[in-house]
Amino acid sequence: LLRILQRQPDDPPTLGSLAECHFRLGDYPKSLAVYQQLLRKAPDRTIVEGLLTLAESMGKLDIAADALEEWLRRSPEPAAKDFLRLAYFEDSAGRADKLRAALQRGVEKFPQDAVMRRQFVYALSDAGQFSEAADVLRVHPELRSDDELTKFYLSLLLQAKRLTDAERFVTTELTP
């Protein structure tokens, strides 16, 4: 593999085989480094999944988050679960600002994804951004049917000192 790479240093299949070889030999840091190089050259789902699995098993959640972020920037068709996974890595790496940014991008790209919207609301609330969290939760499809979400929404409005909005919501939207 090394001889082939001397002649063709950017050959993705050879780099993938080299990453797998280092992995099977138990040299995880070298395998991870080759996966990172490969992701920059030939970003496909198989490569990113291998890198994410390896980085997560090594406890390198910041590397996993950065790799997934890079892949999402280049991917023509990301899925909602990709943004949720990015949020998980960012949260686990202790990067709260990047967690909120990942969820915000996910909500913008997939506005009907109720799970992502809820996670974004929790992240904003945890950061003390109660008014912004209430605005994001306001359009949640289950806001009026899920008692816990309704209570949470009212709590956010009260914490944001938006008493008029809370009163209007209770009197006009919740009361038949």
C-alpha positions, 0 to 999 in steps of 0.5 A: 500500500505504501509503495502504491501511495508513493506513485499515487498519493491521492488514490482514495481506494488505496488510502481507504485500504491503508486506514483499514490496515492500520485499524486491523493492526491496532494502530488507531491514531494512524488509522484515524489520521489516514481517515481524516486525510481521506475525508478531505480527498474523497468525502463519501458516507462510508468514509465518514462513517468509518472515521466517526466510529473510530473517533468515537471509540477513541473518545475523540468526539471533537475530531468526530464533530469536526469531520461530520461538520466538514462532511455536512458542508460538502454533502449534497443530501444530508439527512436530519439524523446527520445534524442530530448526530453532529449535535450529539458529538458537539455536546459530548465534546463540550462545545455548547455554541457549536451544538446550538449552531448545528441544531439551528442549521438542522432546524432550518434545513428540516423545519418539520423534524420535531425531535431536532426542534425540541433538542434545539429548544433545550439547547437554547434554554440551557444557554439562558436564551429563553425568548429565542427558545420560546420562538423556536418551540412556538411552531412545534407541531405538537405544542398544543397536544403535548402537555409537557411541551405546553408547560415548557413553552409557558415556562420559557415565556415566563422566564423571558418575561413575555407575560402578554404572550403567555396570557394570549397563548393561554386565553386564545389558543389553549382555551376552547 
